[in-house]
Amino acid sequence: MSINRRSFLKAMGGVALFSIVPRQVLGGEKFIAPSDQLTKGIIGVGGIGKSNLHFTSDERCRLVAVCDVDKKHLEQAVNLGKRKFNQTLQTYQDYRDMIADPNIDIIHIATPPHWHGIMAVEAAKAGKDIWCEKPMTRTIGEGKRVVEAVKQNNRIFRLNTWFRFKDTFYGLGTTVEPLKKLVSNGMLGWPLKVRISGATGFAWKFFWVGKENLKPETVPAELDYDMWLGPAPYKPYNSHRVHQTFRGYWDYDGGGLADMGQHYLDPVQYILGKDDTLPIKVEVDAPQQHPDAAGIWRKITYTYEDGCQIILEGEGFESKGDVPYIEGPLGKVYQGFRCTIPNIMDKLAELPDPEPQNTDFIECVKTRQKFALNEENGHNSCTLVNMAVDALRLNRPVLYFDPRKQLFLNDDAANRLIDQPMRGPWSI
């Protein structure tokens, strides 16, 4: 019986990778044997999933399949695959069939967030490695299940928000690295306050609000709406619930907060050195929220046990004047990396760089090393988002939280939002 790289990895729990025949013999130094090339399938190819079709294949990993509950999305993806890669992609309408395909190594989850947890857990159990779009999960409980499943099945997980390790961090005019050096070397003092606001270069996309009292519409012939809903409560179809505007409804996402929250908050967890913990309190100043449609908010404040705070300011409610992004007893940093500490760049150049991060997902899959933004730190930064979403949904001005147990204190209604019931037959 022949054993290729894929079956060997799964049989051994992903502990090793090898090629029997040297590359030089087969086709030169850069030759990639078919048995060495990873394969990937994308679930959800309407929005972000479709954009990933443009750069998802290279010599180390090849896109082989796409899945969507909308036949038009599938058709567009297949046509793009033919034009860009000159290949025919395998198509699925049921993600479970894709996950069961033994010819696929990596599952890329690009669906609305109410599907992320279920799909990630099932992919992990099937021996697949996982690339998941943000937010990682729609609830805190689903995040816990993903962490457990990835660990139990020895999988490699990547959450697709990248600002903790590359790219200019929005209005700050710098990557995160110098901020990390500044904070980890105590140059701003302690505790610190971080302000994420239009005033510091971060927009909250308040256009992602839901509409109240939606009128039922006819489901398009190309859409399997029951499968699109999946574990979410049944609500009559309306075009504003699905595809590009689903973010405005609590059943599927959490408005602009959930859309951008993990992009903005995950690097803060990293900068503050809090990847292994969470705030003990979240305070929310917001109008009364609708039970179905996500609305706007004015201010959200997280407080950690050591006194550090993260303040989110909603659109139209930003602080006035020249507001620092991050401040401590010894200094402040503003947009464009302006700093009150003199000669800051010269001083930073003399300090040690942060520990290297594993930022090459394909290499992590091959070597079985944890990716820089993985199921554990990704779950914590997503929990930041979901703590505030839960407070908003319940119209609570404050919720207290136990970071170790990951439970709200003295609030049964809030804890019921941690593990929300799913519409049958779905479970996690």
N, C-alpha and C positions, 0 to 999 in steps of 0.2 A: 504494500500500500504506500503510495507517495504522500509526503507531508510537505505542504508549502508553508511559507512564512505565516500566513494568516491562521491556518489551523494550528500551527505550532504555538503561536502566541496565545491563542485561546486555550489550548490544552494545558499550557504551562502557567496560565494566569498572567501572561504578559511579562515574564521575568527576563526574557532574552530575545535577541534578534541576530540572525546570521545569514550569510549567503554561502552556499556550498561551492559555487564556482566563482573565482575572482572576477571582478569587473574587467580587468585588463584583457582576460582571455575572451570574454564575451563581446566586448565592444569598446574598449578604451576606458580611460580613467573616469570619465563622467557618465559612463553607461549605467542606466538603471534597469536592472532585470525586472521583468513583470512581477516576479514573486516578491520584489522589494518595494514596489510601488503601492502605497496605501490607496484605498478607495473610500469614497465618501458619498453619502446621500443627504439631500436637503429636504426637510419636512417644512412645507410652507414656502411657496415661491411667488407670493403676491407683492410684498413690499420689500423689506430688508433681505428676504431670501432671494428675491429676483435680482437685487443689486449684487449679491454675493456670487451669482452665476458668472459675472464678468471677470472675476479673478480667483476662482476657486480651484482651478487645476494648474499644476506645474509638474515638473519631472518627478517629484516625490509623492504627490497625491493627486489622484484623478477623480473627478466627479463622474459618477456612473448612474445615479438615479435621483429622481425628484418625486415628491409626493405633495398632493394638495387636494382639498375637498372641492375646489373650484376647477372645472374642466378647462375653462379659458386660461387660467393660470398655468395649468399643465401644458396646454398647447403652446403658449408663449415661451415657456421654459424649454420645451423640446426644440422649437424653432431656433431659439437663441443658442442652444447647445450645438445644433448643426452648423450654424453660421460661425460660431466662435471656436469650437473644438473639432468640427468636422466629424462628429460622432452622434449616434442615436442614444439618448438617455432612456434608461428603464423608467417607466412611470408607475406610480401607485396612487390610489385614492384613499387607501386605508394605511395609516402609518405603521400599523402592526405588521403588515406584510413586508414593508421595507425593513423594519427592525429584524424580522426573521430571516432576511436574505443573507445567506452565509458568505456572499461575495462582497459584502460591505463592511468596512472596518470602522468608519467614523460616521456618527449620526449628527448632523447639524440641525438644531432645532430653531426654526425661525417663524414659529406660529405666534398667535397672540398668547400672552403670559398665562392664561388660565389652563393652557395645555402643557406648559414647560415642565412642571413637576412630574406629572404622570409619564410623559414621554422620556424624560431623563432617567427615571427609575426603571422603566421597562427596557430602555436601551442598555443601562448598566447590567441588568440581570441577564440580558442576551449576550453579554460579552463585548459590547461596542464601547468605543471611546466617544466622548461627547463634546461637541462645540455648541454652546447655548447662548442665544441672544439675551440681552438684558430686558427687563428685570429678571433675575434668575428664576424666581417663582412669585406667584401672586399672593401666597400666604407664608407666614413664618413656619407653620407645620409642614408644608410641602417642601420647604427648604431643608428642614431637618431630615425628611425622608430621602431627599437626594443625597445629602451628605452620607447617610447610612448606606445607601445602595452603592454609591461609588466606592466607598471604603470596603464594603463586604465583597465586592466583585472585582477589586483591584483594577479599577478603570482610571483613565486619565480624563480630566474634565477641564474645559476652558470656558470661562465666562467672557463674552465678547464686549467688554468695555476696556479700553487700552490705555487710559490716561495715566495710570499709575506707573507705566513704564515707557511710554513714548508719546510723541506729538505734543505740540504746544497746548497747555491747559487753558483753553478758552481765553478770557480776557486778561489772564496773568502775564501773557507774553513770554512764557518760559515753559519748559517741561517741568515735571514734578521734582526731578532730581535735586536742584539747588534748594528747593523748599524743604525737602527731606533732610538735606545736610544741615540747613539752618536750624531746624527744629531738633534733630537728634543730637546735635552738639550743644544744645541749651542756649543758643545765642539770643533767643527771644524771651527766655525765662519760662516760668510755669506758674499757674495753668495758662492755657491758650484759649483764645476765642476766634473762631473762623466764621466769616460772614459770606454766605452764598446768595448773591443778590444781583439784580441788574446793575446796582451801583458798584459792584466789584467784577462785573463782566460775565454774569451768568443769567440767561433768560429761562423762565419756567414754562413757556409755551402754554399760556392759559387758553389758547384756542382749543386745546384738547379738553373741552367740557362736553358733557352729555346733554341731550335734549329731553325735556320732560314730556310725558303724555304722548309718546310716539304712537302713531296710527299703524295698525297692521297693514302690511303690503304682501303682494304675491311673491313667493320665493322664486328667484330666477331658475330656469331649467338647468343651468350648468352648475348650480351650487347645491351641495348636500348640506343643508342648513342644520339638520339634526346632528350630523357629525361635526360641523363647525362648532356648535354649542358644546357638544361632548359633556364634560362634567358640570358645566354651568347650568343654573336653573333655566327651565324653559320659559322663554318670552317670545311672543309673536314676532315674526320677522319684520324688520324695518331696515332699509339699506344703511341707515346711520349707525346701526349696531355692529356692522361687520366691516371687514377689510380696512380701509385707511382711517376710519373714524371710531373703531371699537374702543380706543383708549379712553373715551369719555364715559365709560360705564363700569361701575364697580365689579360687576360679574366677570369682567374680562381683564381689567387693568385698573389704573388709578389716576387718570387724568395726566396733566403735565408733570405732576410730582413723581408718578411712577415711570413716566416716559423718560425723564431726564435725571431723576434722583440718583440712580446708581452710577451714571456717568460722573455726577458732581461729587457724590458722597464717598464712593469707593477710594479715590485718591486721598481724601481727608483721613479716612481710617489708617491708610498707609503712612501718611505724613506724620500723624500724631502717634504712631506706633501702637495702634489700638486694633490691630487685626484679630486679636484673640479675645476681645471684650466688646461690650456694648454700653450705651447710656443707661442710666438708672431712672431717667425721667424724660418724657416728651411733653411739651406744652404747645397747644395749638390755639391760635387766634384766627377764627374763620367765621363766615356766615353759616347759618343753618344749612346743612347738606341734605340733598335729596336722597332718598333711599336707593334709587336706581342710577341716577345721573351724577357723575362726579362734578364738583363745582370748584370755584376759586377759593383761595385762602389768603390771609394777610401775613401771618408770621408763624413759623414753627421753630421751636427751640429745643435742642437736645442737651442734656446735662449728664456728664460722666461723674463717676464716683470721686475722682480727684479734682473736680471743679472745672475741667475743660468743657467748653460749650461749642456747639455748631448752631448757627442761626440762619434760617432760610427766610428770605424776604420775598413775598409774592409781587407779581407785576402790578405797579401802581402804588405799592406800599413800601418802596425802598427808602432806606435812610438817605438823608440829604447831605450834600457836601462831599468832601474828599474822604471816602470811607475805606478803612483798611480791610483787606481780605483776611489777614491773620494778624493777631496782636497778642502780645504778652507783656509782662512787667518791664522787659528790657528793650522792646522794639516792636515795630510794625512793618508790614509789607503791604503794598498797594498794587493796583493794576499795573501791568508793565514791569513788574518786579522792582518797583521803586521801594526803597527800604530806608528806614530812619537810622540804621547802623551805617556809619561812614565807611567808605571803601569796602563795601560788602563783598563784591566779586573777588577782590584780591584776598580777602580773609577766607572766603569759601574755597578758593583755589589751594589753600594750604591745608585744608581739612581732608580726611579720608573720604572716599566715595562710599555711597551706600553699598550694601552687599549686592553682588550680581543677582539678577533675576532670570529665571528660565522663561524666555519670551518667545521661543520658537515652538509652537504647538506640535508641529509634525515631528520635530526632533524629540520632544517630550514623549510622544506616542511611541517612537521607536526605541527610546532608551528607558522608558517607564519612569521618568522623573516627573515630579509634580510641576504643573504649569504655574507661572507667577500668580495669576488670578484664577484660583481653583474653586472647588466646591465648598471649602471651609471659609476662607476669607471672603469669597463671593457671597456665601450665605449670610455672613455677618453684615456686610454692607447692604445687602438686600433687606435684611431685617430692619436696618435703620429706616429704609423707605416704608416698609410695611407697618412699623410702629406708628408712624405718622398717619398712614392711610387708615389704620384702625381707629385712631383717635378722631380723625375727620369723620369717618362713617358713623361713629357713635356720638358725634358732636360733643366730645369730651374736651374740656379746656386743659386737662392734664391726665396723663397715665403714668403710673410708676411701674418699673420693669426690673425683674431679676435677671441679670446677664448670664448667670450660671445655669439657672433652670430654664431660662428663656420663656418666662411666664410673666403676665401682668399681675400686679399685687392688688388684692382686694377688689377685683373687678371681673365678675363671672362673664359678663357680656363681652368684654374685651378678649378674654381667654377663649371664648367660643369662636372668635374670628381667627384664632391661631390654627385650629383644625376645623375647617368649614365642611359641612356635608356636601357630598357630590351627587349629582343626578345619576341614578342607576343607568347602566350597570357599572359605572366608573368608580374606581377606588384607587388609593395609593398606599 
